[in-house]
Amino acid sequence: MMRVATVDTQDGVSVGGQTISAIRYADDKAMVANSQQGLQRLMNNINEVTKEFGMKVNVKKTKVVCISRSQGTKTNIFLTDNELRR
């Protein structure tokens, strides 16, 4: 499912010349992007693909973390009209 959601995306971060958009460990997933718009696109893709598989993202368990060199950077990511918590 994650592969389907991220297969054609250019959003992510570059590591060793490869674009990484998802990090998975056991049943946890972390989506990574170098911009708020990129992360929003990734989350939109994941939301659509999970619906196609008859599932949904649990908004209450989904969090957003912004790592930036600029202080006070705020990231607002939405999933089906719900803003994800930071």
C-alpha positions in Angstrom: 0.0 0.0 0.0 2.8 2.5 0.9 4.6 1.6 -2.3 1.5 2.4 -4.4 1.0 5.8 -2.6 4.6 6.9 -3.1 5.7 5.2 -6.4 5.3 8.2 -8.7 6.1 11.0 -6.3 9.1 13.3 -6.4 8.3 14.6 -2.9 10.7 13.5 -0.2 14.3 14.1 0.9 17.4 13.3 -1.0 19.7 10.8 0.6 22.7 9.6 -1.3 21.1 10.6 -4.6 17.9 8.7 -3.8 14.6 10.3 -3.0 13.2 9.0 0.3 9.5 9.7 1.0 8.7 7.0 3.6 10.5 5.3 6.4 8.9 2.2 7.8 9.6 0.3 11.0 7.3 -2.6 12.1 3.8 -1.2 11.9 4.9 2.5 12.0 5.4 4.8 9.1 7.0 8.2 8.8 6.5 10.3 5.7 9.3 12.8 4.9 9.4 15.7 2.6 11.4 18.9 2.1 8.4 21.2 2.1 5.0 21.5 3.6 3.4 21.2 0.2 5.3 18.0 -0.5 4.2 16.5 2.8 0.6 17.5 2.1 0.8 15.8 -1.3 2.2 12.7 0.2 -0.5 12.6 2.9 -3.2 13.2 0.2 -1.8 10.2 -1.8 -1.7 8.0 1.3 -5.3 8.9 2.2 -6.6 8.1 -1.3 -4.7 4.8 -1.5 -5.9 3.7 2.0 -9.5 4.3 0.9 -8.9 2.2 -2.2 -7.8 -0.7 0.1 -10.9 -0.2 2.3 -8.9 1.4 5.1 -8.5 4.9 6.7 -5.8 6.8 8.4 -6.4 7.3 12.1 -6.3 11.1 12.4 -6.1 10.9 16.3 -2.9 8.8 16.1 -1.2 10.7 13.3 1.2 13.5 14.2 3.3 16.1 12.3 6.9 16.9 13.2 8.7 19.8 11.5 12.4 19.8 11.6 13.8 23.1 10.3 16.8 25.3 10.6 14.4 28.3 10.9 13.0 28.9 14.3 9.2 29.2 14.6 8.5 27.2 11.5 4.9 26.0 11.6 3.6 23.2 9.4 -0.1 22.8 8.9 -1.0 19.4 7.3 -4.6 18.3 6.8 -6.2 15.0 6.2 -9.8 15.0 5.1 -10.5 18.5 6.5 -8.8 17.6 9.9 -5.6 19.4 10.8 -3.0 16.9 12.1 -1.6 17.6 15.5 2.0 18.7 15.9 
